[in-house]
């Protein structure tokens, strides 16, 4: 049995999972924002109070992660994680092996292990959330790159949207949260009310549909770019909005429209939905741990 943590901007989720991917128990606590020591204390408390002793600890976290040393760089909203070695801190207290991996890459590893891309050698996983996370699978393995930044799709730039030397980044244009809040504002809804927003989209509301279609075109454009750069067998779309069937339909329709208007594009991306939802980072973190311990 292994204890797995997913460090998020609001909550830290945790679960006890076995090697077959079966979750035995799970929970969460509110993410501390002051000191790394506060985070470590809460994680150790979970470890000590578990239903049984964990053989190891696996962590999914934001930021750039050196998986060999355990050092985290930057860390998203958890700024205190920058240049900290969280695995070392936990190992010294808990006395078990500890692994750590970037959250977007964990999502990709989850799909590779037990999800939508497990039967493919070359794949791209895109997680549509506040930004665009994900990972690249090349020859059946997660590709990290020379600077550990492979798959950081959020930093892709669009040269046609440069204004006063400022660049539009895909992480902003492809933000699901931004799209949802834009429709919410347009329809007089509360921010982040995804359920109400998708009700308007599914009902064919003209204003909501126009914003949603533009969003799908943005995602489709980058999928086509990545298809011609990496030539993967499959793209898997994750994130909270991926549970809505209209999201996959909208992206596929946008790809079709772009190809129709640009006959020079011959590639035909194969796009599916991720199997894992909110637990993706937990499963991926454990798979990374198991691979490291081999």
C-alpha positions as a Markdown table, in Angstrom:
| # | Residue | x | y | z |
|---|---|---|---|---|
| 1 | Unk | 0.0 | 0.0 | 0.0 |
| 2 | Unk | 1.3 | 3.5 | -0.9 |
| 3 | Unk | 0.3 | 6.9 | 0.3 |
| 4 | Unk | -0.1 | 9.4 | -2.6 |
| 5 | Unk | -0.5 | 13.2 | -2.4 |
| 6 | Unk | -1.7 | 15.6 | -5.0 |
| 7 | Unk | -0.7 | 19.2 | -4.0 |
| 8 | Unk | -3.3 | 21.6 | -5.4 |
| 9 | Unk | -3.8 | 25.4 | -5.1 |
| 10 | Unk | -6.9 | 24.9 | -2.8 |
| 11 | Unk | -6.7 | 21.4 | -1.3 |
| 12 | Unk | -4.1 | 18.7 | -0.9 |
| 13 | Unk | -5.7 | 15.4 | -1.9 |
| 14 | Unk | -4.4 | 12.1 | -0.6 |
| 15 | Unk | -5.2 | 8.4 | -1.0 |
| 16 | Unk | -3.9 | 5.0 | -0.1 |
| 17 | Unk | -3.5 | 3.0 | -3.4 |
| 18 | Unk | -2.2 | -0.4 | -4.1 |
| 19 | Unk | 0.0 | -1.6 | -7.0 |
| 20 | Unk | -3.1 | -2.5 | -9.0 |
| 21 | Unk | -4.5 | 1.0 | -8.8 |
| 22 | Unk | -7.2 | 0.3 | -6.2 |
| 23 | Unk | -7.9 | 3.2 | -3.9 |
| 24 | Unk | -8.5 | 1.9 | -0.3 |
| 25 | Unk | -9.1 | 5.3 | 1.4 |
| 26 | Unk | -8.9 | 8.9 | 0.4 |
| 27 | Unk | -9.3 | 12.4 | 1.8 |
| 28 | Unk | -8.1 | 16.0 | 1.6 |
| 29 | Unk | -7.0 | 19.0 | 3.6 |
| 30 | Unk | -6.8 | 22.7 | 2.9 |
| 31 | Unk | -3.5 | 23.7 | 1.3 |
| 32 | Unk | -1.2 | 25.6 | 3.7 |
| 33 | Unk | 0.2 | 28.8 | 2.0 |
| 34 | Unk | 2.7 | 30.1 | 4.5 |
| 35 | Unk | 5.6 | 27.7 | 5.0 |
| 36 | Unk | 6.8 | 24.4 | 3.6 |
| 37 | Unk | 7.1 | 23.1 | 7.2 |
| 38 | Unk | 3.3 | 23.5 | 7.6 |
| 39 | Unk | 2.7 | 21.4 | 4.6 |
| 40 | Unk | 5.2 | 18.7 | 5.7 |
| 41 | Unk | 3.5 | 18.5 | 9.1 |
| 42 | Unk | 0.1 | 17.9 | 7.6 |
| 43 | Unk | 1.5 | 15.3 | 5.3 |
| 44 | Unk | 3.2 | 13.5 | 8.1 |
| 45 | Unk | 0.0 | 13.6 | 10.2 |
| 46 | Unk | -1.8 | 11.8 | 7.3 |
| 47 | Unk | 1.0 | 9.3 | 7.0 |
| 48 | Unk | 0.9 | 8.5 | 10.8 |
| 49 | Unk | -2.9 | 8.3 | 10.9 |
| 50 | Unk | -3.3 | 6.0 | 7.9 |
| 51 | Unk | -5.3 | 2.8 | 7.9 |
| 52 | Unk | -2.1 | 0.9 | 7.5 |
| 53 | Unk | 1.6 | 1.7 | 7.2 |
| 54 | Unk | 2.5 | 2.9 | 3.7 |
| 55 | Unk | 5.5 | 1.3 | 2.0 |
| 56 | Unk | 6.2 | 4.5 | 0.2 |
| 57 | Unk | 5.0 | 8.0 | -0.6 |
| 58 | Unk | 4.3 | 9.5 | -4.0 |
| 59 | Unk | 3.7 | 13.2 | -4.7 |
| 60 | Unk | 2.2 | 15.2 | -7.6 |
| 61 | Unk | 2.9 | 18.9 | -7.4 |
| 62 | Unk | 3.0 | 22.0 | -9.5 |
| 63 | Unk | 6.3 | 23.5 | -10.9 |
| 64 | Unk | 9.3 | 22.1 | -12.6 |
| 65 | Unk | 10.5 | 18.9 | -10.8 |
| 66 | Unk | 13.9 | 17.3 | -10.9 |
| 67 | Unk | 12.7 | 13.7 | -10.3 |
| 68 | Unk | 16.2 | 12.4 | -9.5 |
| 69 | Unk | 17.2 | 15.0 | -6.8 |
| 70 | Unk | 13.6 | 15.7 | -5.7 |
| 71 | Unk | 14.1 | 19.5 | -5.9 |
| 72 | Unk | 11.1 | 21.6 | -7.0 |
| 73 | Unk | 11.5 | 24.8 | -9.0 |
| 74 | Unk | 8.9 | 27.5 | -8.8 |
| 75 | Unk | 5.8 | 25.5 | -7.7 |
| 76 | Unk | 2.9 | 27.6 | -9.1 |
| 77 | Unk | 0.9 | 29.3 | -6.4 |
| 78 | Unk | 2.9 | 27.4 | -3.7 |
| 79 | Unk | 5.8 | 29.8 | -4.0 |
| 80 | Unk | 7.5 | 28.3 | -0.8 |
| 81 | Unk | 8.2 | 25.1 | -2.8 |
| 82 | Unk | 10.8 | 26.8 | -5.0 |
| 83 | Unk | 14.2 | 25.1 | -4.6 |
| 84 | Unk | 12.9 | 22.9 | -1.8 |
| 85 | Unk | 13.4 | 19.1 | -1.6 |
| 86 | Unk | 10.1 | 17.9 | -0.3 |
| 87 | Unk | 10.8 | 14.2 | -0.8 |
| 88 | Unk | 14.0 | 14.5 | 1.3 |
| 89 | Unk | 12.1 | 16.2 | 4.1 |
| 90 | Unk | 9.4 | 13.6 | 4.2 |
| 91 | Unk | 11.8 | 10.6 | 3.9 |
| 92 | Unk | 13.8 | 11.9 | 6.9 |
| 93 | Unk | 10.6 | 11.9 | 9.1 |
| 94 | Unk | 8.6 | 9.0 | 7.7 |
| 95 | Unk | 11.5 | 6.6 | 6.9 |
| 96 | Unk | 10.1 | 5.3 | 3.6 |
| 97 | Unk | 11.0 | 6.0 | -0.1 |
| 98 | Unk | 9.4 | 9.2 | -1.5 |
| 99 | Unk | 9.0 | 10.2 | -5.2 |
| 100 | Unk | 7.8 | 13.4 | -6.8 |
| 101 | Unk | 6.6 | 14.5 | -10.2 |
| 102 | Unk | 5.0 | 17.5 | -11.9 |
| 103 | Unk | 1.2 | 17.4 | -11.8 |
| 104 | Unk | 0.6 | 17.7 | -15.6 |
| 105 | Unk | 3.1 | 14.9 | -16.2 |
| 106 | Unk | 1.3 | 12.8 | -13.5 |
| 107 | Unk | -2.0 | 13.2 | -15.5 |
| 108 | Unk | -0.2 | 11.9 | -18.6 |
| 109 | Unk | 1.3 | 9.0 | -16.6 |
| 110 | Unk | -2.1 | 8.0 | -15.2 |
| 111 | Unk | -3.5 | 7.7 | -18.7 |
| 112 | Unk | -0.5 | 5.8 | -19.9 |
| 113 | Unk | -0.7 | 3.3 | -17.0 |
| 114 | Unk | -4.4 | 2.5 | -16.8 |
| 115 | Unk | -6.3 | 5.1 | -18.9 |
| 116 | Unk | -7.1 | 6.2 | -22.4 |
| 117 | Unk | -3.6 | 5.9 | -24.0 |
| 118 | Unk | -2.3 | 2.7 | -22.4 |
| 119 | Unk | -2.3 | 0.9 | -25.8 |
| 120 | Unk | -0.4 | 3.7 | -27.6 |
| 121 | Unk | 3.3 | 4.4 | -28.0 |
| 122 | Unk | 3.0 | 8.1 | -29.0 |
| 123 | Unk | 0.5 | 10.4 | -27.4 |
| 124 | Unk | -0.2 | 13.8 | -26.1 |
| 125 | Unk | -2.3 | 14.5 | -23.0 |
| 126 | Unk | -3.8 | 18.0 | -22.6 |
| 127 | Unk | -5.4 | 19.0 | -19.3 |
| 128 | Unk | -7.7 | 22.0 | -19.7 |
| 129 | Unk | -7.9 | 23.9 | -16.4 |
| 130 | Unk | -6.7 | 27.3 | -15.2 |
| 131 | Unk | -4.0 | 26.9 | -17.8 |
| 132 | Unk | -3.2 | 24.0 | -20.1 |
| 133 | Unk | -1.1 | 21.2 | -18.5 |
| 134 | Unk | -0.3 | 17.8 | -19.7 |
| 135 | Unk | 2.5 | 15.6 | -21.0 |
| 136 | Unk | 4.1 | 14.0 | -24.0 |
| 137 | Unk | 4.4 | 10.2 | -24.4 |
| 138 | Unk | 7.1 | 9.2 | -26.9 |
| 139 | Unk | 7.9 | 5.6 | -27.6 |
| 140 | Unk | 5.8 | 4.5 | -24.6 |
| 141 | Unk | 7.6 | 6.7 | -22.1 |
| 142 | Unk | 7.0 | 10.2 | -20.6 |
| 143 | Unk | 9.2 | 12.7 | -22.3 |
| 144 | Unk | 10.7 | 15.4 | -20.0 |
| 145 | Unk | 13.2 | 17.2 | -22.2 |
| 146 | Unk | 16.6 | 18.6 | -21.6 |
| 147 | Unk | 15.3 | 21.2 | -19.1 |
| 148 | Unk | 12.5 | 19.1 | -17.6 |
| 149 | Unk | 10.0 | 21.3 | -19.5 |
| 150 | Unk | 8.7 | 19.1 | -22.3 |
| 151 | Unk | 4.9 | 19.2 | -22.4 |
| 152 | Unk | 4.6 | 22.7 | -21.0 |
| 153 | Unk | 2.0 | 23.6 | -23.6 |
| 154 | Unk | 0.8 | 26.7 | -21.7 |
| 155 | Unk | 3.9 | 28.6 | -22.9 |
| 156 | Unk | 3.3 | 28.1 | -26.6 |
| 157 | Unk | 3.0 | 31.5 | -28.2 |
| 158 | Unk | 0.7 | 32.8 | -31.0 |
| 159 | Unk | 2.7 | 35.2 | -33.2 |
| 160 | Unk | -0.5 | 36.6 | -34.8 |
| 161 | Unk | -1.7 | 38.0 | -31.5 |
| 162 | Unk | 1.4 | 40.1 | -30.6 |
| 163 | Unk | 0.5 | 43.6 | -29.4 |
| 164 | Unk | 3.1 | 46.0 | -28.3 |
| 165 | Unk | 5.6 | 43.2 | -28.0 |
| 166 | Unk | 3.3 | 41.2 | -25.7 |
| 167 | Unk | 2.6 | 37.7 | -26.7 |
| 168 | Unk | -0.6 | 35.7 | -26.3 |
| 169 | Unk | 0.1 | 32.4 | -24.6 |
| 170 | Unk | -1.8 | 29.2 | -25.1 |
| 171 | Unk | -2.1 | 28.8 | -21.3 |
| 172 | Unk | -4.3 | 31.9 | -21.3 |
| 173 | Unk | -6.2 | 31.5 | -24.6 |
| 174 | Unk | -6.7 | 27.8 | -23.8 |
| 175 | Unk | -7.8 | 28.3 | -20.2 |
| 176 | Unk | -11.0 | 26.5 | -19.5 |
| 177 | Unk | -11.5 | 28.6 | -16.4 |
| 178 | Unk | -11.2 | 31.8 | -18.5 |
| 179 | Unk | -13.7 | 30.5 | -21.0 |
| 180 | Unk | -16.2 | 29.5 | -18.3 |
| 181 | Unk | -15.9 | 32.9 | -16.6 |
| 182 | Unk | -16.3 | 34.8 | -19.8 |
| 183 | Unk | -19.6 | 33.0 | -20.5 |
| 184 | Unk | -20.6 | 33.4 | -16.8 |
| 185 | Unk | -20.1 | 37.2 | -17.0 |
| 186 | Unk | -21.9 | 37.4 | -20.3 |
| 187 | Unk | -25.0 | 35.5 | -18.9 |
| 188 | Unk | -24.9 | 37.2 | -15.4 |
| 189 | Unk | -23.8 | 34.0 | -13.6 |
| 190 | Unk | -21.4 | 33.6 | -10.7 |
| 191 | Unk | -17.7 | 33.0 | -11.6 |
| 192 | Unk | -16.7 | 29.4 | -12.0 |
| 193 | Unk | -20.3 | 28.2 | -12.2 |
| 194 | Unk | -19.4 | 25.6 | -14.8 |
| 195 | Unk | -22.6 | 23.7 | -14.5 |
| 196 | Unk | -24.7 | 26.7 | -15.4 |
| 197 | Unk | -22.4 | 27.7 | -18.1 |
| 198 | Unk | -22.5 | 24.3 | -19.8 |
| 199 | Unk | -26.3 | 24.3 | -19.5 |
| 200 | Unk | -26.3 | 27.4 | -21.7 |
| 201 | Unk | -23.8 | 25.9 | -24.1 |
| 202 | Unk | -25.8 | 22.6 | -24.4 |
| 203 | Unk | -29.0 | 24.5 | -24.9 |
| 204 | Unk | -27.5 | 26.3 | -27.9 |
| 205 | Unk | -27.5 | 29.8 | -26.3 |
| 206 | Unk | -26.1 | 32.0 | -29.1 |
| 207 | Unk | -23.7 | 34.1 | -26.9 |
| 208 | Unk | -22.5 | 31.1 | -24.9 |
| 209 | Unk | -22.1 | 29.0 | -28.1 |
| 210 | Unk | -20.0 | 31.7 | -29.8 |
| 211 | Unk | -17.5 | 32.0 | -26.9 |
| 212 | Unk | -17.4 | 28.2 | -26.6 |
| 213 | Unk | -16.8 | 27.6 | -30.3 |
| 214 | Unk | -13.9 | 30.2 | -30.3 |
| 215 | Unk | -12.4 | 28.3 | -27.4 |
| 216 | Unk | -12.7 | 25.0 | -29.2 |
| 217 | Unk | -11.0 | 26.5 | -32.2 |
| 218 | Unk | -8.1 | 27.6 | -30.0 |
| 219 | Unk | -7.6 | 24.1 | -28.7 |
| 220 | Unk | -8.0 | 22.5 | -32.2 |
| 221 | Unk | -5.4 | 24.9 | -33.7 |
| 222 | Unk | -2.8 | 23.8 | -31.2 |
| 223 | Unk | -3.7 | 20.1 | -31.6 |
| 224 | Unk | -3.1 | 20.4 | -35.3 |
| 225 | Unk | 0.2 | 22.2 | -34.7 |
| 226 | Unk | 1.3 | 19.4 | -32.3 |
| 227 | Unk | 0.1 | 16.7 | -34.7 |
| 228 | Unk | 2.4 | 18.0 | -37.4 |
| 229 | Unk | 5.3 | 18.6 | -34.9 |
| 230 | Unk | 5.1 | 15.3 | -32.9 |
| 231 | Unk | 2.9 | 13.1 | -35.1 |
| 232 | Unk | 1.3 | 11.3 | -32.1 |
| 233 | Unk | -1.2 | 8.5 | -32.5 |
| 234 | Unk | -3.7 | 10.0 | -30.1 |
| 235 | Unk | -4.6 | 13.2 | -28.1 |
| 236 | Unk | -6.3 | 12.7 | -24.8 |
| 237 | Unk | -8.3 | 15.6 | -23.4 |
| 238 | Unk | -8.6 | 16.0 | -19.6 |
| 239 | Unk | -9.5 | 18.6 | -17.0 |
| 240 | Unk | -12.8 | 19.3 | -15.3 |
| 241 | Unk | -14.6 | 20.4 | -18.5 |
| 242 | Unk | -13.7 | 17.1 | -20.3 |
| 243 | Unk | -16.6 | 15.4 | -18.5 |
| 244 | Unk | -18.9 | 17.4 | -20.8 |
| 245 | Unk | -19.4 | 15.4 | -24.0 |
| 246 | Unk | -19.9 | 18.6 | -26.0 |
| 247 | Unk | -16.2 | 19.5 | -25.3 |
| 248 | Unk | -14.8 | 16.6 | -27.2 |
| 249 | Unk | -17.5 | 17.1 | -29.9 |
| 250 | Unk | -16.6 | 20.8 | -30.1 |
| 251 | Unk | -12.9 | 20.2 | -30.5 |
| 252 | Unk | -13.4 | 17.6 | -33.2 |
| 253 | Unk | -15.8 | 19.9 | -35.1 |
| 254 | Unk | -13.2 | 22.7 | -34.9 |
| 255 | Unk | -10.5 | 20.5 | -36.2 |
| 256 | Unk | -12.7 | 19.5 | -39.1 |
| 257 | Unk | -13.6 | 23.1 | -39.9 |
| 258 | Unk | -9.9 | 24.2 | -39.9 |
| 259 | Unk | -9.0 | 21.3 | -42.1 |
| 260 | Unk | -11.8 | 22.1 | -44.5 |
| 261 | Unk | -10.7 | 25.7 | -44.9 |
| 262 | Unk | -7.0 | 24.6 | -45.2 |
| 263 | Unk | -6.9 | 21.6 | -47.5 |
| 264 | Unk | -3.1 | 21.6 | -47.3 |
| 265 | Unk | -3.5 | 20.0 | -43.8 |
| 266 | Unk | -3.5 | 16.2 | -44.4 |
| 267 | Unk | -3.0 | 14.9 | -40.9 |
| 268 | Unk | -6.1 | 13.7 | -39.0 |
| 269 | Unk | -5.6 | 13.9 | -35.2 |
| 270 | Unk | -7.3 | 11.2 | -33.2 |
| 271 | Unk | -8.8 | 12.9 | -30.1 |
| 272 | Unk | -10.3 | 11.1 | -27.1 |
| 273 | Unk | -11.3 | 12.0 | -23.5 |
| 274 | Unk | -9.1 | 11.1 | -20.6 |
| 275 | Unk | -10.2 | 8.2 | -18.5 |
| 276 | Unk | -9.2 | 9.7 | -15.2 |
| 277 | Unk | -10.8 | 12.9 | -13.8 |
| 278 | Unk | -10.0 | 14.4 | -10.4 |
| 279 | Unk | -7.9 | 11.4 | -9.3 |
| 280 | Unk | -5.6 | 11.5 | -12.4 |
| 281 | Unk | -2.7 | 13.1 | -10.5 |
| 282 | Unk | -2.9 | 10.6 | -7.7 |
| 283 | Unk | -2.7 | 7.6 | -10.1 |
| 284 | Unk | 0.1 | 9.2 | -12.2 |
| 285 | Unk | 2.1 | 10.0 | -9.1 |
| 286 | Unk | 1.9 | 6.4 | -7.9 |
| 287 | Unk | 2.9 | 5.0 | -11.4 |
| 288 | Unk | 5.9 | 7.3 | -11.4 |
| 289 | Unk | 6.9 | 6.0 | -8.0 |
| 290 | Unk | 6.6 | 2.4 | -9.1 |
| 291 | Unk | 8.7 | 3.1 | -12.2 |
| 292 | Unk | 11.4 | 4.8 | -10.1 |
| 293 | Unk | 11.5 | 1.9 | -7.7 |
| 294 | Unk | 12.1 | -0.7 | -10.4 |
